[in-house]
Amino acid sequence: MNVLKSYVEYMSPRGCRELGVTLGELREMGPAYYDTFFNPHDVADYLPKIIAMLDAPAAANMTVTFFQQVRMASSRDWAWHLGTSRVFFRDASGKPTHVITCATPIDPLHHVTSKVNRLLAENNFLRRNHHIFASLTKREKEILRLLALGLSAAEIAEKASISEKTAVTHRRNIKAKIGAQSSYDLTSFAQAFDLI
């Protein structure tokens, strides 16, 4: 990748075949290359690392490794890849001019893929729902934790030193705030935000 001109300088013939484009077409795309072939939800995870690598002094010699979903030509679905990037060339002042990235598809039948899918799904869930979690009061988070642990309204009332009626009200309000339809939804939300 040519950092200064924001376009793909080179891609292997295999990479071009898998994406279904020529090197010339990739160069013409410029920055649109990213939007065309990479899932934008993943970019928020690895772009800050790549920027840090570009901003690091040459002596740091950083390498960034990340998971990303790539849209291949053979199937318009996303396919998980493990990517590794590092600065390939620098100008006379040490400023990066080119970055090289090697990406390897992850076998969809490999056990790691299902784990990566779960982790990334949870990460996407956290990103989508962080504002909701932040809107919960300290007390609501405490009650949510107790609900997720399977405590009844009476047990929550005793542990939190509140009335049973207040515990029921908290449960109703928390379910409404997080959009939970069931106890499973409450538990999943609490797990995602490390309350249990």
Secondary structure, 3 states (H helix, E strand, C coil): CECCCCECCCCCHHHHHHHCCCHHHHHHHCCHHHHHHECHHHHHHHHHHHHHHHHCCHHHCCEEEEEEEEECCCCCCEEEEEEEEEEEEECCCCCEEEEEEEEEECCCCCHHHHHHHHHHHHHHHHHHHHHHHHHCCHHHHHHHHHHHCCCCHHHHHHHHCCCHHHHHHHHHHHHHHHCCCCHHHHHHHHHHCCCC
